Amino acid sequence: MSLIERGRRERILLVGVAVPPNTLDDAEASLDELSALVDTAGADEVDRVLQRRDAPDPATFVGKGKAEELRELSYEYDTDTVVFDEELTPAQSRNLEKILGRTAIDRTAVILDIFGQHAHSQEGKAQVELAMLRYRLPRLRGKGKGLSQQSGGIGTRFGGGETKLEIDRRRLLRRISKLESDLKILTKNRRTQRKARHRSRLQTVAIVGYTNAGKSTLLNRLTDAGVLVEDRLFATVDPTTRRLDLPGGERVLLSDTVGFVRKLPTQLVEAFRSTLEEVAEADLLVHVVDASAANPEAQMAAVETVLREIGADEVPVLVAFNKSDLAGEEVKRLLDRHPGSVALSAAGGEGIDGLLEAVGERLRLLSRTVEMLVPYERGDVVAALHRQGEVLSEHHEDDATRIRVRLPDPEVNRYVDFLA
């Protein structure tokens, strides 16, 4: 019988380990976030254990003695699952379950579980399922019979609940192959859509940031997108794109992306790579930061790490400190530390006009306004300039068309022969 059928939320014991260069304070902050992840997944933290080690124990991560202490605590609190803040190897997970007498999972399993619950689009569901199966494949061997038959808990759920841990390895591999094939088609379709948007020459702005920083709230505020907003981590995982008119008259495409988090599972980054290409190919990133968070700088660093992983670290960034109404004096310190950034409240609407003006200014800096003389026989060039840039004025002279146009900087070089 599942825990949900028994009418209660899972009871979770959290375990964190501070391994140099991380300090106990770092590990405690990471456990706070893990607790929020567990709550989002539908379970309750009943206690936490924090340990300092020079290096992880190869067999149990925490050492046999500490594992036995965890077993006693688990019995005392009647916990269902013990969740470790670092990724466990398959061998460590098996050894821990033998000692603990209950399921032992890691942060990665919790995050995958949350994505499984919150993905709704066809592509999102396929990406999450693929990430889950890649994670579970090496963990299928050696499971104890009793544990392998558990169901309904964090780390054992799978989207709609179709996949169980005891699934036959061959069936699992066939399913992975099928998902990879399906995602290739979906990725091809997504790239075709991107090419169409590029042909329209609408500049693209991607909203990125730590999970629960307020990205979806901002998208809704700017475009009335109607995206689900909850005060939970990873409330939305499917990207949404809407048109947005800027104060200067420019029209852009604005995309909300999946939230990032510390220790974002490699399996998710790989599975969502085609979706995250939207970020890498954007003209500008708006990095939304929760100014009221306990350590906004650490959250910014986590986002920057993921941006490097997906090849988006060269895309220009506008930092937007959200929830300024809750952050008090901290906002001024953050603005001083990050010149060119803006402060706003996506929920209340304060600072939105300043954000839009800053987005327009940044995008204009990425373009050049030039004047061209195009001979009448080169009508193809005039048509291309209309497609690829923003034509500001157009006058017909004796033997040529004089055009003043704003173009992305790399495009100007293609028309150097026509510069006036």
N, C-alpha and C positions, 0 to 999 in steps of 0.2 A: 504494500500500500504506500502511495506517495505521501510526502509530508503535507502537500496541499490537501489531499483527501482526508488527512487526519485533522485538518482544520487549523493548522498553526504554521507560522513561519519557521524556517530552519534556524537552529541555534549554532552560532559559529564561534570558534576560538581562533583568534588571529595570532600569527607568529611573525616577528620581524627580527632580522639579524643585521647588526652593524659591522660591516667588513670594511677595513680601511680602503680608500680614503674617507668613506662615509662615517659620520659621527653618530652617536646615540640620538642626538637631536634630529639629524637627517632621517634616521630610521623611524623615529617617532612620527615625524611629519608624513612620511610615506605610509605609515600604518593608519594615520588619520584618513588619508585618501582611500586606502584599501577598505576602511570601515564604511566610507561613503559608497564605494563600489558595491560592497556586499549588500548594503541597504537597497541600492538601486536594483540589484539582482533579486531581491525579495527575501532577504534573511536578516537576522539580528546578531550583532556582536554581543557575546556574553562576557568575554574577557580577552585580554591580550597579553602576550609574553614577548619581552624584548631581550635579546641576547647580544653580547659583544663577542666576536670571534676574529682571529687573525685571518682565517680562511674557512670556507665552507667545508663541512665534513663530506667526503666523497660518497659515503654510504647513506647518511641520513640528513645531510645538510646541517643539522643542529648538533649532532653528536648523540650517541646512544643514551647517555645519562639524561640529557635534556629531553630526548624523545620520550623516555619513561616518565619524566615529570609531566610532560604534556598529556600522556595517557591518564595519569591520576587526575589532572585538572579536567580532562574531558569527561571522565566518569563523574567527578564532583558536580560539574555543571550540566551533565546529560547533553553534551553537544552532539550534533549530527555530523559535523564536518570540521576539520582543522584546515585553515587556509594560510599558506605561507606567502610572504610578500615577494619572494624571489622565485624565478622559474625553477622547478624541480626537474631533475632528469627522470626518465622512466624508472630507473633502478631505485633512486631515492624515494620516489612516490610509492613503489611497491614495498620497500623496506619499512617505510613509515607506517603504511597501512597495516602491516603485520604487527608492528609494535603498538600502534594506537588502537587497533581493533575497530577502526572506522575510516571513512574516506579522508584522504589527504590530497588537497589540490593546491594550486598556486594562483598567483595574481592573474596570469595569462588565462587560466580556465575561467575565472570570474568575468574578465573583460569579454572573452568570447561568448560566454553565456548571455551577457547583457546585449551584445550585438545581435545574438540570435533572437532575443525577445523583441528588439526594436527595429530590425530591418523589415521593410514592407514592400519595396519595389522588387521586381523580378531579379534585377542585377544585384541589388543589395543582399537578397536572400542567398543567391548563388555564391556571392563573394564570401559571406559569413560561413556558409556551409563548407566551402572549400577550405577556409582557414581552420575551421574546427576539425575537419577530417585529417588535414595535414598534421595538426597538433596531436590528434589521437592515434594516428597510425602507429608510431613507435611505442605507444603505451598500451596496446592491445594484449601483448604477450605477458604471461605471468600473473594475470589478475587472479586473486582468490575467488573461488566460486561464489561465495556469499556476497562479496563486495561487487562482483561483476553483475549481479542481478539487482542491485539497488537502482532505483529510478526516481525521477522527479526532483532531485536536488540540484543545487548549483554545481555546474561543471559536468553534470550528467544529462541535463536537458539539452535538446538540440532543436532550435527553432520550433517547429511544430511537433517535436517529440518523436520524429520518425526513426532517428538513428540511436541505437543502444550501444553501449561499450562492448558487448559481446558479439557484435556484428562480425561475420566471417571476413577475414582479411582480403580474400579475393573479391568479394562483393564490394568491400570498401574501396579497393583499388579501382574497380570498374566505375564506381560512383565518382571518384576523384577525376578519372579520365573523362567521364561524361561532363562533369562540371567545367573542367578546363576547356573542353570543346565548346560548350554553351557560352562560356565567358569570352572566348575568342570572337564569336559572332556578335555578342553584345558590345565588346570593345570596338569591333569594326564599325558597328552602327554609331557608337558614341563618337568615334573619330570622324566619321562622315558628317555628323551633326556639327562637330567643331569646325570642320573645313567650311561648312556652309556659313557658320557664324563669321569665320575669318573673311569669307568673300563679301559678307555684308559690311565689313570693315568697322563694325561696332567694337569698341574697345571693351575688354573684359576685366572685371574686378572680382576677385575671390576673397570672401571673408574667411579668415582662418583664426584659430585660437584654441586655448585650452577648453576642454569640455566644461560646460556650464558657465562659460564666461559671458554669455548673452548673445551669441551669434545669431540664433534663430529669432530672438526678440528684435535684434537690429534689422534683420531682413524683413520681418513683418512690419516694423516701424517705417521702413523706407519704401516698401513695395506692396504692402497689404497681401503678402504671400499666403497667409493662413497656415504657416508651419506650426506644428505642435510645439508648445513651450511649457516645460516643467522645470521645477527646481531640483533636477536630478542630473547625475552624470550620464552622458550619452543618451539624452532623451530622444534625439533624432540622429539617425545614421545615414539616411538617404539624402544625397545632395539635391538642392533646388536652385533653379536659375530663373531670374526675372529681369525684365527691362527696367531701367531707372533713368529718369531725366535729371540732369545736373543743373544747378542754377545758371550756368553759362550757356545752356541750350544744348549741350552735348547729350547724346543718348548712349548709355553703356549697358552691358549685360552684367548683372550682379549675381554671384553664386555663393550659396552657403555650403560649407563642406563639413565633413565629419570632424568632431572634436578630437583634439589630441590629449595625451596624458603621459605622465612619466611612465617609462617602461612599457610603451605601447608594443604589443606583441608583434614580432617579426612576421608571423603568419598573416596578421591583419594587414600590415603594410604591403606585403606582397600581393595578397588577394585583392586589395583595394587599389592596386597600382594604377589601373586604367581610370578609375574615378579620380585619383589624386593627380593624374596628368592634367586635369582641369586647373589645378593650382600651379603646376610647373609652367603651363602655357599661358597663364594670365598676364595681362599687362601691368597689373598692380595688385598687391595684396593689402587688405585691411586687417591688421593683426589686432583682434579684439582681446583686451586684457581685463580681467576682473580686478579693478583697483582696490576693492574691499577685501580681497583674499589675504590670507595670513602671510603669504610670501609670493607676491605677484612676479618678482624677478625670477624665481625658480620656475614658475609656470611658463614665463616667456622663454627661458632657456630650454625647457622641454619641447616647446613648439618649434624653436629654431633647430633643435636636433632632428626632428622629424622632417622639417623642410629640407635639411641637408640630405637626408636619406632618400628623398624623392626627387632630388635635383632641382628644387625650387629656391635654393638659397641665393640665387643671383637675381631673382625677381624683385623689383623695387617694393618697399614696404612702408605703409603708413600705420603707425601704432596708434590705436584708439583705446584710451583708458575708460572702460565702461563702469557703470555703477558708481559714478562720481558722487551721487547724492548720499551714498552709504559710506564712502571712504574718508570723508572729512579732509583734514590737512594732508593726508597721505598723497592725495592727488597732486598737489603742488610739488611735492618732492619728486614724484614720478615724472611729471612734466619737465622739471628742471634737469633730471637725469637723462631724459630722452628728448633732446631738441627736435622740434618739428612735429611732435606728437600732439594729439588733441584729447580733450576730456569730454565725456558725454554720459547721459543716462538713457539707454535705449528704452527702458520701461517708461520713464517719465517724459522723455522727449527733449530734455535740456541738452544743448550742444549739438543737436542734429544738423542745424544749418551750418555750423562751423565745420563739421565733418564733411558735408557735401562740398563745401567750398574748397576744403583741403584736397579732397579726391580730385576735383576738377583741376586744381592747380598742379597737382602731381602729374596727372595725365597730360596736361599741356606741356609740361617740362619734357615729357618723353617724345614730343612731336616737334616738328619744325614748320614754321609758316614761311612759304617760299612763293615767289612769283615766277610764272613760266610763260613763254611765248611758244605756242604750239601751231605749226603750219596747218592750214585747213585740210591738207591731204592726209594728216595724221589724226584723223578722227578717233582711231583706236586708242591713242594716248589720252585724249580728252575723256573718253569713256572709262579708261582705266583709272584716271585720277578721281573721277566721281565714285568709282567703286572702292578705291583704296584709301581715300582721304576725305577730308571735309572741305568742300569747295566754298570759299568765303566770298569770292566775287568772280565774275566771268564777263569779259568784254570782247566784242568782235572788232578787230582792226582791219587794215587794208588787206594784209596777206597772212594773218595769223590770229589765233584766239589768245588773248591775255587772261591768264587764270591765276588767281591768288588762292593757294590751297594749303591746308594744314595736313602734313603727312607724318606717319611714324618715321623716326630718324633713319632707320635702315632703308626705307623705301626711297628716300630722296636721291640716293646714289644711282638708282635705276633711271632717273630722269635728268641727270646732270646736263645732258646735251640741250635741254629745253629751258634751262634756268635763264631768266631775264637779267 
